[in-house]
Amino acid sequence: MVSRSKLAARESAMRILCSYGGMESAFAIQQPQVVIGRASCSEAVDLDLAPDLKVSRRHARIWTEGGKYWIEDLNSSWGTQVNGIGIRGKGRWSLGPGDSVLIGDTTLRLEILEPEASPQDPGALKPGATLAGGFPTDEPGIEIAKALDANERAFGPAAGATAETARRLELLYDLPLQFAAETRLDTLLQTIVERLVEIIPDADRGALLLRDPNSDALLLKAYRAAGGPSVSETLARRAMNEGKGFIWQRSIEGDISGSIVQKQIETGMYVPLLWQGQALGAICVDNRSFAAGFTEEALRLMLGVAQYAAMAVAGHQLQEKLQREAAARANLMRQFSPKVAERLLGHQGPLRLGGERSEVTILCSDIRGFTKLAKEMEPGGVVEMLNDYFAELVPIIFAHQGTVDKYMGDAVLAIFGSPEPDPQHPEQAVRTGLAMQAAVAKLNAERGARGLPARDIGIGIHRGEVVHGFIGTEDRMEFTVIGDTVNRASRYCAGAQAGEVLISPELYKRVKDIVQAEPTTISTKHEGDFIAYRLTCLKELTST
C-alpha cells in the first residue's frame, strides 16, 4: 500500500516549460504548490519569471488536489490566461498537460512527470534508482567477452609501431580533451599550433589562419616559429577551396613568394579546417630541409589534428555567437517591448549606428516628492521602491508599443512611433499616460496597506519631430532621441501635479476626439507660460 505522503509526492511532480522573448527554459517541480511571480527582497516565489515586467510580484499559483492540477490568478495587474481565456477573479481553473498559460509576456506549459514505480512493479525504475543485484555475470547465460579500462585511451599504436610513432599517436588521441579544457578561443588556437608541431614529424614551424566571415580575409591567429611565421595565403586558400590537405615542395623553377625564399623553406603541408561543409580556416607546417620531406603518414596525422581542431574552433565560435546574441537581446529588452525586440533581432544583419528624423510622441513621467523621501530611507528601500513603480509603469509602455529611452533617477522617458513607425503613436501615448496613473493609484493603495511609503506621479506628453536612432559603439549601442520635442515633454511633466497627465496643444489636436481634457496653463522658468490640456479620461470610457 502506498502512503498518503508518497502519493502526494507523486501527484505533485510536474515540469513547467517557460517561453519568454525567444528564450525557453524548464523547471521541474516536486512540491504540491507553486507560486509564480517576480521575486523581490520582500516577496519570495517558487517560480521567478523575471525579467518579464508584466508579471506581478505574486501573480498566480499552480497546485495539485484530488489528482488534478489547478491554477488561480492571485489578483495580478495584467491577469492570467489559460488557452486564451482570462481567469483573473474567477477562482481556481482546471489545468491539464499541454495547456497554454499566458502570464505577462511569458508562456507556460505544464508537463506531468511520470510517477515513480509502485512496489507492485519491481521491474520498473525511476530516475536515479540503484540497480539491485551484482555484476552482470551474476545473470545466468551471460559472460563478458572483452573488458577495457574506461580510464585508458580508446586506441593505441598498432603492433610493431616504434616508440616515436606511439608517442605521436598518444598526443593525437589526447587532443579532444586538451582542446575541450581551453575556455578562451585565443588560447585554444595557440594550443592547436603547439600540439600540431609536436605531433607532425619533421615540422619546424606551424601556423593557424581563420577566415573572417564578414570580410573573407584570412587572419593569422596563432603560430610557432623562431624568427616569425611564414604562411602562403595562396596555398591556404587552395586547401580551403578544394577541401584537401596536401604536401608541397619547392621547385627549382617558377615564382616563389618572398617569405618562402627569405626563410629558406623547402617543403610544407597545408590542411583546411572543415566543419559541417564550411572552411573555417587552415593549418600549416613547414621544414627548411628538402631532404627531410613530409610523408603521407604525416599528412594523415595532420588531417586528424585538423578535424579535432575544426570541431573545437566551431564550438568556441558558436559559444561566442550565442553570448553576443544574448547580450544584444538583454540590451534590447531593457528598452523595447519583447515583440519589438524580437523584430529588431530578426533584422537581416547587425543593427547599425545612425539616426533619422521623423515625428514621434514623447512621454515623460516623474515620481513626485521622491528625492526628499529618498533622503529619509535606507538605500535598499529606495531601490526597492523604484523597482516597484517601474515594474508597474514599464509594462504599460511596452503594451502600447512604446520604447523606454532612459531612466533618469525616478523619471522615465518613453517614445511612441519609433524605432518602428506607428501611425497611432499619439493615441498610444495618451492611453499609456492614463493607464500609468491608474496603475500607480492601485500600487499606492497596496503599499499603504503594507505600511510602505507611496508617491504619486506626474506625466507630460508632447508630439513633434526628433532625431532618433542607435548611438554608442558597435559593441555597445543604445536607442535614444534628440531634439526640442524631448525638452518640451519634460516641461509639461514638470508642470503636471501629482496624479495629472498634461499634454501639449500639438498633441491635443491629434487626440481630441478620443479624450476628455481641460485647458490649463503652466509656467516655465525660462520660456514663459505654456498652454496645456489636463487629461481626465478617454471618451470611450464615458460613452453610454
Secondary structure, 3 states (H helix, E strand, C coil): CCCHHHHHHHHHCEEEEEEECCEEEEEEECCCEEEEECCCCCCCCCEECCCCCCCCCEEEEEEEECCEEEEEECCCCCCEEECCEECCCCCCEEECCCCEEEECCEEEEEEECCCCCCCCCCCCCCCCCCCCCCCHHHCCCCCCCCCCCCCCCCCCCCCCCCHHHHHHHHHHHHHHHHHHHCCCHHHHHHHHHHHHHHHCCCCCEEEEEEECCCCCCEEEEEEECCCCCCCCHHHHHHHHHHCCCEEEECCCCCCCCHHHHHCCCCEEEEEEEEECCEEEEEEEEEECCCCCCCCHHHHHHHHHHHHHHHHHHHHHHHHHHHHHHHHHHHHHHHHCCHHHHHHHHCCCCCCCCEEEEEEEEEEEEEECCHHHHHHCCCHHHHHHHHHHHHHHHHHHHHHCCEEEEEEECCEEEEEECCCCCCCCHHHHHHHHHHHHHHHHHHHHHHHHHCCCCCCCEEEEEEEEEEEEEEEECCCCEEEEEECHHHHHHHHHHHHCCCCCEEECHHHHHHHCCCEEEEEEEEEECCCEEEEEEEEEEEHHHHCC
